[in-house]
Amino acid sequence: MGEKRQEQPSEGKGRPPSVFDQTFLTGVSGVTEVLLIRHGQQKIDVDAAKIGDWVDPPLSEQGRLQARLLGEALSLKRIDAVFASNLHRAAETAAEIARHQDIAVERVEDLREVEVFRDIPPHKTALEFLGKELLDAVRERMLNERNWDVYPHSESSYDFKKRAINAIERTPTSGTSSARATTCSSARPTPPLASSPQARGAASCASSTTPTT
């Protein structure tokens, strides 16, 4: 989920932006900060799930708790817009943020997670289609390389990144500094926004600043 807000100069009222401010877009007018927040824990049987089951599972009970606590943690922040993919787990997480801001969640389909095994028949498991030897090798490579490209029959990392970045850049801004929240999937963990242990699972966040146009 992403949030945007205007950053204030760190020292000296009216101090002109430094080189670092201009480089990282902090303390610069007309800038929006975006927080990308991963959805809460999903409900799925990892061992028995068919490929189709992985596409759009709902949040688990723990995931709903994570989303609720995250929404509460963000409730004191001003958020002007909340965006989520069309996947249930992202939309459910986004709804917990949006309800504290009294705004609706805007759906952006291209924010959905990387399409792993998208060309495998949805009624088969990965084990049934790939076989144990290949699947074990793929999982080992994933642990070592941490790259979605190790999975065969999947969307490439390049296409996934291009799709997601373009989707975020297309989200509307008001033309002034503001706050926005964007829920997404499958992000690498970074320092969480929420302090509660239960909320941390839903709050793997990466922040960036971008100029509004």
WOPE-V68446 format. One record per pair of residues at least 12 apart in sequence whose ideal C-beta (glycine too) atoms are under 8 Angstrom apart, sorted by sequence separation. I is the first residue (numbers start at 1). J is the second residue. D is the distance in whole Angstrom. If there is no record, write none. Layout:
# WOPE-V68446
[[I;J;D] [I;J;D]]
This chain:
# WOPE-V68446
[[9;21;8] [15;27;8] [82;94;5] [117;129;8] [138;150;6] [148;160;7] [192;204;7] [193;205;5] [44;57;4] [138;151;6] [192;205;6] [43;57;5] [91;105;6] [138;152;7] [168;182;6] [190;204;6] [191;205;7] [42;57;5] [43;58;6] [82;97;5] [189;204;4] [190;205;6] [10;26;8] [42;58;7] [43;59;6] [82;98;4] [91;107;7] [188;204;7] [190;206;5] [10;27;7] [42;59;6] [43;60;4] [187;204;5] [7;25;8] [9;27;4] [41;59;7] [42;60;6] [43;61;8] [79;97;7] [134;152;8] [187;205;8] [188;206;8] [7;26;5] [8;27;7] [40;59;5] [41;60;5] [79;98;8] [82;101;7] [187;206;6] [7;27;5] [39;59;7] [40;60;8] [43;63;7] [164;184;7] [7;28;7] [41;62;5] [42;63;6] [80;101;8] [82;103;6] [84;105;5] [86;107;5] [90;111;7] [40;62;7] [41;63;4] [79;101;5] [81;103;7] [82;104;8] [83;105;7] [84;106;8] [85;107;7] [90;112;7] [130;152;7] [6;29;7] [40;63;3] [70;93;7] [74;97;5] [78;101;8] [80;103;8] [82;105;5] [83;106;5] [84;107;6] [85;108;6] [86;109;5] [7;31;7] [39;63;7] [40;64;7] [79;103;7] [82;106;7] [83;107;8] [84;108;7] [85;109;6] [6;31;7] [40;65;8] [41;66;6] [67;92;6] [71;96;3] [75;100;4] [81;106;6] [83;108;5] [85;110;8] [87;112;5] [6;32;8] [7;33;7] [40;66;4] [63;89;7] [67;93;4] [70;96;6] [71;97;5] [74;100;7] [75;101;8] [85;111;4] [86;112;6] [87;113;7] [5;32;8] [40;67;4] [66;93;8] [70;97;7] [84;111;7] [85;112;4] [4;32;4] [5;33;5] [39;67;8] [64;92;7] [67;95;8] [68;96;5] [71;99;7] [72;100;7] [83;111;7] [85;113;7] [4;33;5] [59;88;7] [63;92;8] [67;96;4] [71;100;5] [3;33;7] [4;34;6] [40;70;8] [58;88;5] [59;89;5] [63;93;8] [3;34;7] [56;87;5] [57;88;7] [58;89;6] [2;34;4] [3;35;4] [55;87;8] [56;88;6] [57;89;6] [116;148;7] [2;35;5] [37;70;7] [56;89;8] [59;92;5] [120;153;5] [1;35;6] [2;36;5] [58;92;7] [59;93;7] [114;148;5] [117;151;6] [119;153;4] [178;212;7] [1;36;7] [2;37;7] [116;151;5] [117;152;8] [118;153;7] [119;154;8] [177;212;7] [1;37;3] [117;153;6] [118;154;6] [176;212;6] [117;154;6] [118;155;6] [175;212;6] [116;154;5] [174;212;7] [175;213;7] [115;154;6] [116;155;7] [173;212;4] [114;154;7] [115;155;4] [173;213;7] [114;155;5] [169;210;8] [146;188;8] [114;157;7] [115;160;8] [114;160;4] [42;89;5] [39;87;8] [40;89;7] [39;89;4] [39;90;5] [40;92;7] [39;92;7] [40;93;5] [110;163;5] [111;164;6] [39;93;4] [110;164;7] [37;93;7] [110;166;7] [111;167;5] [110;167;4] [111;168;7] [109;167;8] [108;167;5] [37;97;8] [54;116;7] [108;170;8] [54;117;7] [108;171;7] [106;171;8] [51;117;5] [55;122;7] [1;70;8] [51;120;5] [51;121;7] [52;122;3] [3;74;7] [51;122;5] [52;123;6] [111;182;7] [113;184;7] [114;185;8] [5;77;7] [50;122;6] [51;123;8] [111;183;7] [113;185;3] [114;186;6] [1;74;8] [5;78;7] [50;123;6] [51;124;6] [111;184;6] [112;185;7] [113;186;4] [3;77;6] [50;124;6] [51;125;7] [4;79;8] [50;125;6] [51;126;6] [3;79;5] [4;80;7] [49;125;7] [48;125;7] [51;129;7] [1;82;7] [2;83;7] [1;83;8] [1;84;8] [98;181;8] [97;181;5] [97;183;8] [94;181;7] [83;171;6] [94;183;4] [81;171;7] [93;183;5] [81;172;8] [1;93;7] [91;183;7] [1;94;6] [90;183;4] [80;174;7] [90;184;7] [90;185;6] [1;97;6] [89;185;7] [81;178;7] [83;180;7] [80;178;4] [81;179;8] [82;180;7] [83;181;7] [84;182;7] [85;183;7] [87;185;7] [80;179;5] [81;180;5] [82;181;4] [83;182;5] [84;183;4] [85;184;7] [79;179;4] [80;180;6] [81;181;7] [82;182;8] [83;183;7] [85;185;7] [78;179;5] [79;180;7] [82;183;8] [77;179;6] [79;181;5] [74;181;7] [93;202;6] [74;193;7] [73;193;6] [74;194;8] [73;194;4] [73;195;7] [70;193;8] [73;196;7] [70;194;5] [69;194;6] [73;199;6] [69;196;5] [69;198;5] [70;199;5] [69;199;4] [73;203;7] [36;168;8] [66;198;6] [70;202;5] [65;198;5] [66;199;6] [69;202;8] [70;203;5] [34;168;7] [66;200;8] [66;201;5] [67;202;6] [62;198;7] [66;202;4] [66;203;8] [63;201;8] [62;201;7] [63;202;7] [32;173;6] [37;181;7] [39;183;6] [32;177;6] [37;182;7] [38;183;8] [39;184;8] [30;176;7] [31;177;6] [32;178;6] [33;179;7] [34;180;6] [35;181;7] [36;182;6] [37;183;6] [38;184;6] [39;185;6] [30;177;6] [32;179;8] [35;182;7] [37;184;7] [38;185;6] [29;177;7] [32;180;7] [34;182;6] [36;184;5] [38;186;7] [38;187;5] [36;187;6] [38;189;8] [37;193;7] [35;193;7] [41;201;6] [40;201;6] [41;202;7] [40;202;4] [39;202;7] [38;202;7] [37;202;7] [38;203;7] [2;168;7] [37;203;6] [38;204;4] [37;204;7] [38;205;8] [37;205;5] [4;173;8] [36;205;6] [35;205;5] [36;206;5] [6;177;3] [35;206;8] [36;207;7] [5;177;7] [6;178;8] [35;207;5] [36;208;8] [4;177;7] [5;178;7] [34;207;7] [4;178;5] [5;179;4] [33;207;6] [34;208;5] [4;179;4] [33;208;7] [34;209;7] [3;179;5] [4;180;4] [33;209;5] [34;210;6] [3;180;6] [32;209;7] [2;180;5] [3;181;5] [31;209;5] [32;210;6] [2;181;5] [31;210;7] [32;211;7] [1;181;4] [2;182;3] [31;211;6] [32;212;5] [1;182;5] [30;211;6] [31;212;7] [1;183;4] [30;212;5] [1;184;8] [26;209;7] [28;211;8] [25;209;4] [24;209;7] [25;210;7] [25;211;7] [7;209;7] [1;205;8]]
